[in-house]
Amino acid sequence: MKIAIYADRLESGGGLETHVITQVNELLRRGHSIFLTANAAASDFLKMVNGEGRKFRFELYSNDPLEDLAEFKPDLIHAHPFTAILRGHKVACALNVPLFITIHGLYSFGVDRSFNGYSVAKKASKIIAVDDVVEDLLRKSVAFPEKIFTIYNGINRNEFYPDAADMELVKELKIDCTWKTIVVVSRLEDSKEKPVIQLMDGAPLLAERLNGLNLVIVGDGAYRDMVWARNRAEIENCHNLRVCRMGRRIDIPRFLSIADLVMACSRAAIEAMACKRPVFAMGDGGFAGIINRSKKGVIAGREGYRWVSNQELLEDLYNTLLDEPQQEKAIQDGYEMIEEYYDIQKVTDKLESLYQQVLEASNF
């Protein structure tokens, strides 16, 4: 198949961006030709695409979306939020090809019952939700609920897998291996910076109680500098606390390998679970504790979150870091859920099946 994929921005390192790149790579591996276009893109993300020759093309948006495609002639259009939906709709209508849309969060922009949203949803062959909570929202918002289908965001388990600690990274970061290590992987904007700020406030006290703590923060966003500066004086005066402020990285598995506990939600949590690391859920709604099978709903960051006091957060983290049976259960449950729901190969099987069904059943 020849698939044109429309994204809005591929630059912040969030779950949407990494999902798009992972999905593109798996489709390319299966022999499909991909045209990827976006309003903006970071060069290091594009370097992650395993495209060769004529199988992969990337173009930034121009004033003429049809001109962008040039001679690609797609069999179908697949659009991701936000403005990409409207752009993909315009191209799908002009070329008379099927339109697929993936909605990644709790919004219905582009497919709701507004004038434009209704037109887009009417044209769409399938509207894909990335989890059950998003599906529920869309069924209440979209005029064509029969088009809604859930496919979880998959990860490549050849990239994220259980591995020994990366000792080169340990040496580079001057990690004290006799201390506990927390690795935070989070976007530092869209309110996801708030729990990281709270963690920075409580880190010195947690380090004192643990008799040593390495805190590694991986992420970028509009509030990065604010997070980096938070509580800096007290942190630097704490002799048994080391904070490593790493910014945006694409070598995430290296950081996960050194973690005793990962703090994350959504895609970052899934990646950590695939690496057999216990995950303490943290997102724009606050905290949700350690993830196990009974808390599957918190993985996507949609439900089960609440804000807690600094003292309660300290107690929760302290107890979690010392409770090895709880960690082992979280590791086992997490890995099983990855196998069941989030493997990119199983996810792409479902996506390919949808593509094929629509192409075979349509008159395009």
Rosetta blueprint (number, residue, H / E / L):
1 M L
2 K E
3 I E
4 A E
5 I E
6 Y E
7 A L
8 D L
9 R E
10 L E
11 E L
12 S L
13 G L
14 G L
15 G H
16 L H
17 E H
18 T H
19 H H
20 V H
21 I H
22 T H
23 Q H
24 V H
25 N H
26 E H
27 L H
28 L H
29 R H
30 R L
31 G L
32 H L
33 S E
34 I E
35 F E
36 L E
37 T E
38 A E
39 N L
40 A E
41 A E
42 A L
43 S H
44 D H
45 F H
46 L H
47 K L
48 M L
49 V L
50 N L
51 G L
52 E L
53 G H
54 R H
55 K H
56 F E
57 R E
58 F E
59 E E
60 L E
61 Y L
62 S L
63 N L
64 D L
65 P H
66 L H
67 E H
68 D H
69 L H
70 A L
71 E L
72 F L
73 K L
74 P L
75 D L
76 L E
77 I E
78 H E
79 A E
80 H L
81 P L
82 F L
83 T H
84 A H
85 I H
86 L H
87 R H
88 G H
89 H H
90 K H
91 V H
92 A H
93 C H
94 A H
95 L H
96 N L
97 V L
98 P L
99 L E
100 F E
101 I E
102 T E
103 I E
104 H L
105 G L
106 L L
107 Y L
108 S L
109 F L
110 G L
111 V L
112 D L
113 R L
114 S L
115 F H
116 N H
117 G H
118 Y H
119 S H
120 V H
121 A H
122 K H
123 K H
124 A L
125 S L
126 K E
127 I E
128 I E
129 A E
130 V L
131 D L
132 D H
133 V H
134 V H
135 E H
136 D H
137 L H
138 L H
139 R H
140 K H
141 S H
142 V L
143 A L
144 F L
145 P H
146 E H
147 K H
148 I E
149 F E
150 T E
151 I L
152 Y L
153 N L
154 G L
155 I E
156 N L
157 R L
158 N L
159 E L
160 F L
161 Y L
162 P L
163 D L
164 A L
165 A L
166 D L
167 M H
168 E H
169 L H
170 V H
171 K H
172 E H
173 L H
174 K L
175 I L
176 D L
177 C L
178 T L
179 W L
180 K E
181 T E
182 I E
183 V E
184 V E
185 V E
186 S L
187 R L
188 L L
189 E L
190 D L
191 S L
192 K L
193 E H
194 K H
195 P H
196 V H
197 I H
198 Q H
199 L H
200 M H
201 D H
202 G H
203 A H
204 P H
205 L H
206 L H
207 A H
208 E H
209 R H
210 L H
211 N L
212 G L
213 L E
214 N E
215 L E
216 V E
217 I E
218 V E
219 G L
220 D L
221 G L
222 A L
223 Y L
224 R H
225 D H
226 M H
227 V H
228 W H
229 A H
230 R L
231 N L
232 R H
233 A H
234 E H
235 I H
236 E H
237 N L
238 C L
239 H L
240 N L
241 L E
242 R E
243 V E
244 C E
245 R E
246 M E
247 G E
248 R L
249 R L
250 I L
251 D L
252 I H
253 P H
254 R H
255 F H
256 L H
257 S H
258 I L
259 A L
260 D L
261 L E
262 V E
263 M E
264 A E
265 C L
266 S H
267 R H
268 A H
269 A H
270 I H
271 E H
272 A H
273 M H
274 A H
275 C L
276 K L
277 R L
278 P L
279 V E
280 F E
281 A E
282 M E
283 G E
284 D L
285 G L
286 G E
287 F E
288 A E
289 G E
290 I E
291 I L
292 N L
293 R H
294 S H
295 K H
296 K H
297 G H
298 V H
299 I L
300 A L
301 G L
302 R L
303 E L
304 G L
305 Y L
306 R E
307 W L
308 V L
309 S L
310 N H
311 Q H
312 E H
313 L H
314 L H
315 E H
316 D H
317 L H
318 Y H
319 N H
320 T H
321 L H
322 L H
323 D L
324 E H
325 P H
326 Q H
327 Q H
328 E H
329 K H
330 A H
331 I H
332 Q H
333 D H
334 G H
335 Y H
336 E H
337 M H
338 I H
339 E H
340 E H
341 Y H
342 Y H
343 D E
344 I H
345 Q H
346 K H
347 V H
348 T H
349 D H
350 K H
351 L H
352 E H
353 S H
354 L H
355 Y H
356 Q H
357 Q H
358 V H
359 L H
360 E H
361 A H
362 S L
363 N L
364 F L
